[in-house]
Amino acid sequence: MSGTAAIALGLPIRLERACLVAVADPDEDLVRRVGQGDPAAIQAMVARKLPRMLALAQRMLGDPVEAEDVAQEAMLRAWRQAPKWRPGKARFDTWLHRVGLNLCYDRLRRRREIPTEIPPDRPDDGPAPDRGLLAAELGVRVDRALQALPERQREAIVLCHYQELTNIEAAGLMSVSVEALESLLSRGRRTLRQVLADLAPGAEPAAEGGRG
């Protein structure tokens, strides 16, 4: 991702490709304990995963109320799945992201099927305390820009830049090749750079090309 886009969006710059190396699941022991009904493990699972699911749903849906519903439902399914979980096929976090994405797309489909004149809730763009004013304004602008992207481009951006999944993990979740994922990322970044260009005044336009 270009420096201009990173400055405008406040996103981490991910320069290296993910490699096909087996990685141990960091959640394996926690999921096992949750499956055994360990209250401390259940609490730790919620603390570890709920914020990630909430962030995913918020950026996919742009609606804080729906995002909270999705995050809570995803956590409920994680709790139900834990006793049956068998490590090795996929990381638990990857599975949980798939659950969250499916729940988000269910709601997005319902929006298309049931037109409404009342738009979904948006982040409050009213006055913020001086100290957080710039960050609040930036967050609102980025959220709106994300919501304007086509769904698949938004999904790719959210998974790779906000949820910090590798390209391989994100491509697997989206059931596309890594090359197709990178194409979605490239188009999404290009649109975001155009929409948010004024957030990096004086910066030269970013060159398009290979993965950045």
C-alpha positions in Angstrom: 0.0 0.0 0.0 1.3 3.4 -0.9 2.5 5.9 1.8 -0.2 8.3 0.7 -2.9 5.8 1.2 -1.5 4.7 4.6 -1.4 8.3 5.8 -4.9 9.1 4.5 -6.4 5.9 6.0 -4.3 5.4 9.1 -3.8 1.8 8.0 -0.7 -0.4 8.6 1.5 -0.8 5.6 1.7 -4.5 4.8 4.6 -5.1 2.4 5.4 -8.7 2.6 3.4 -11.6 1.2 2.2 -14.3 3.4 4.0 -17.6 2.9 2.5 -21.1 2.9 3.9 -22.1 6.2 1.9 -24.0 8.7 1.3 -21.9 11.8 0.2 -23.3 15.2 -3.2 -22.0 16.2 -2.7 -19.6 19.1 -6.3 -20.1 20.2 -6.1 -23.9 20.4 -5.7 -24.2 24.2 -8.2 -21.5 24.9 -10.8 -23.2 22.7 -10.2 -26.5 24.4 -10.8 -24.9 27.8 -13.9 -23.1 26.6 -15.2 -26.5 25.3 -14.7 -27.9 28.8 -16.8 -25.1 30.3 -14.0 -23.3 32.0 -15.5 -19.9 33.1 -12.1 -18.1 33.0 -11.5 -19.4 29.5 -14.9 -18.2 28.3 -14.3 -14.8 29.7 -10.9 -14.7 28.0 -12.4 -15.8 24.7 -14.9 -12.9 24.9 -12.2 -10.4 25.7 -10.0 -11.7 22.9 -12.5 -12.1 20.1 -15.5 -9.9 20.7 -13.7 -6.6 19.9 -12.4 -8.2 16.6 -15.9 -9.4 15.6 -17.4 -6.0 16.6 -14.8 -4.2 14.4 -15.3 -6.5 11.5 -19.1 -6.1 11.6 -19.0 -2.3 12.1 -16.8 -1.8 9.0 -18.8 -4.2 6.9 -22.2 -2.9 7.9 -21.6 0.7 8.9 -24.3 0.3 11.6 -23.3 0.0 15.3 -26.5 -1.6 16.4 -26.4 -4.3 13.7 -22.6 -4.7 14.3 -23.2 -5.5 18.0 -25.9 -8.0 17.2 -23.6 -9.8 14.7 -20.6 -9.8 17.1 -22.7 -11.3 19.9 -24.2 -13.9 17.6 -20.7 -14.8 16.4 -19.5 -15.2 19.9 -22.5 -17.4 20.8 -21.6 -19.7 17.8 -18.0 -19.8 18.9 -19.1 -21.0 22.4 -21.3 -23.6 20.8 -18.6 -24.8 18.4 -15.8 -25.0 21.0 -16.7 -28.5 22.4 -16.7 -29.9 18.8 -13.6 -28.0 17.6 -10.9 -30.2 16.1 -7.6 -28.3 15.5 -5.6 -28.8 12.4 -8.0 -28.0 9.6 -8.1 -24.2 10.1 -7.3 -21.7 12.7 -10.1 -20.9 15.0 -9.8 -17.2 14.4 -10.2 -17.8 10.6 -13.3 -19.9 11.2 -14.8 -17.2 13.5 -14.2 -14.5 10.8 -16.0 -16.7 8.3 -19.0 -16.9 10.7 -18.9 -13.1 11.2 -18.7 -12.4 7.5 -21.6 -14.8 6.8 -23.7 -13.0 9.4 -22.8 -9.6 7.9 -23.8 -10.7 4.4 -27.1 -12.1 5.7 -27.9 -8.6 6.9 -26.6 -6.9 3.7 -28.9 -9.2 1.7 -31.8 -8.3 3.8 -31.2 -4.6 3.3 -31.3 -5.1 -0.5 -34.5 -7.2 -0.2 -36.3 -4.8 2.1 -35.8 -1.2 0.8 -36.2 1.5 3.5 -36.2 5.2 3.4 -34.5 5.3 6.8 -30.7 5.0 6.3 -28.7 2.8 8.8 -27.1 4.5 11.7 -23.8 6.2 10.9 -21.0 7.3 13.1 -21.7 10.6 14.8 -20.0 13.4 12.9 -21.0 16.1 15.4 -18.5 18.1 17.4 -15.9 16.1 19.3 -13.6 17.1 22.1 -10.7 19.1 20.7 -8.2 16.5 21.5 -9.9 13.8 19.5 -11.5 16.0 16.8 -9.1 15.2 14.0 -9.2 11.5 14.7 -13.0 11.5 15.0 -13.3 13.3 11.7 -10.9 11.0 10.0 -12.7 7.9 11.3 -16.0 9.2 10.0 -14.6 9.9 6.6 -12.9 6.5 6.3 -16.0 4.7 7.5 -18.1 6.5 4.9 -15.6 5.8 2.2 -15.5 2.1 3.2 -19.3 1.8 3.0 -19.3 3.3 -0.5 -17.0 0.6 -1.8 -18.4 -2.5 -3.6 -19.0 -5.2 -1.0 -16.1 -7.5 -2.1 -13.6 -4.7 -2.2 -14.7 -3.6 1.2 -14.4 -7.1 2.5 -10.9 -7.5 1.2 -9.8 -4.1 2.7 -11.3 -4.9 6.0 -9.9 -8.4 6.3 -6.3 -7.5 5.3 -5.9 -4.0 6.7 -8.2 -3.8 9.7 -8.4 -7.5 10.8 -4.8 -8.0 9.8 -5.3 -11.4 8.2 -2.7 -12.6 5.7 -3.5 -12.5 2.0 -3.8 -16.3 2.0 -6.2 -16.3 5.0 -8.3 -13.5 3.5 -8.4 -15.2 0.0 -9.5 -18.4 1.6 -12.3 -16.7 3.6 -13.5 -15.0 0.4 -13.2 -18.2 -1.7 -11.0 -16.5 -4.3 -7.4 -16.8 -5.4 -4.7 -14.7 -3.9 -4.4 -12.9 -7.2 -8.1 -12.1 -7.2 -7.8 -10.8 -3.7 -4.9 -8.6 -4.6 -7.0 -7.2 -7.5 -9.8 -6.4 -5.2 -7.4 -4.7 -2.8 -5.9 -2.7 -5.6 -9.2 -1.4 -6.8 -10.4 -0.7 -3.3 -7.2 1.2 -2.4 -7.4 3.2 -5.6 -11.0 4.3 -4.9 -10.1 5.2 -1.2 -7.1 7.2 -2.3 -9.3 9.2 -4.7 -12.1 9.8 -2.1 -9.7 10.6 0.7 -7.0 12.5 -1.3 -7.6 15.7 0.6 -6.5 14.1 3.8 -2.9 14.1 2.6 -2.5 17.6 1.2 0.5 18.2 -1.0 1.2 14.5 -1.4 2.0 13.2 -4.8 -0.5 10.8 -6.4 0.5 7.2 -5.6 1.7 5.1 -8.5 -0.4 2.1 -9.3 1.3 -1.2 -10.0 2.2 -4.3 -8.0 1.4 -5.0 -4.4 2.4 -2.2 -2.1 
